[in-house]
Amino acid sequence: MCAVRMHEDEVDIDVSLVGRLIEGQFPRWAGLPLRRLESSGTENAMFRLGADKVVRLPRHPRAVEAITHELRWLPRLGPGLPAAGPEPLGRGEPGEDFPWPWSVYRWLDGRNPVPGELEQPELLAGDLAAYVTALRRIDAAGGPTGYRGVPLAARDPFMREALGQLAGRVDTTAVTAVWEEALRAPEHTGPPVWAHGDLMAGNLLVADGRLTGVIDFGTVGVGDPAVDLIGAWCLLPAAVRAGFREAVGAGEAEWARGRGWALSIAVIALPYYWETNPPVAENSRHVIGEVLAETA
């Protein structure tokens, strides 16, 4: 039986398939131990290869462009950042049983931080602020528009649709009020700057409470820097949020837009993942709760 099974436009990927791809395209790594990594991510399947490598394969066609995008821009951005990032070791091509490009990266040690269980929240807030600031300082000339580099108002139709689906499940009146406040904030009028675009806990690595790595640069690009404030609500506790804000130098309008970004990402994801991906849904509920608590 073929190891790839189509579900709408997604594929299921197993160890047998990945082993054949490695053997056929990177025979020097054939025979290394290979195991699938558990992840709540929805875009890519990840497999540990030996002691120091990880294989990343897109699960659906929409994720293919993100991998190509990451491979293009990482060499420009990585040297200027204070935490480790993905280091490509090989680019795989479509194979007989797999229709898209895929990649092999060097393994990065660390674990994803868990909101509410941070070992050193104040230090992690400082590390995250330093990372965001360093990324913003990299020359943005010629950079691509970020996946979330658009004005916040562009998300309004999707927010309204999601809120309609969440009636009775969350406090949509309170969420709508915070969202509309964010929409009233002045737009970013300065030059576009680099932003990762998805600094969620699942894309961060920590060790001993400190930020050691940032992964998944498929959304990186230039635009409004406010989107990289989302960690203030997606990860950090309220007690260290003001310190993070001060360290990145976010004014009232940027902070309001950042809060709007965090809220919209959570709300738009929640109806889709409520039943299909409990960890993502739980994270969305957490973010909504943090935002509402701050604005109550």
Secondary structure, 3 states (H helix, E strand, C coil): CCCCCEECCEECCCHHHHHHHHHHHCHHHCCCCEEECCCCCCCEEEEEECCCEEEEEECCHHHHHHHHHHHHHHHHHHHHCCCECCCEEEEECCECCECCCEEEEECCCCECCCCCCCCCHHHHHHHHHHHHHHHHHCCCCCCCECCCCCCHHHHHHHHHHHHHHCECCECHHHHHHHHHHHHHCCCCCCCCEEECCCCCHHHEEEECCEEEEECCCCCCEEECHHHHHCHHHHCCCHHHHHHHHHHHCCCHHHHHHHHHHHHHHHHHHHHHHHHHCHHHHHHHHHHHHHHHHHHC
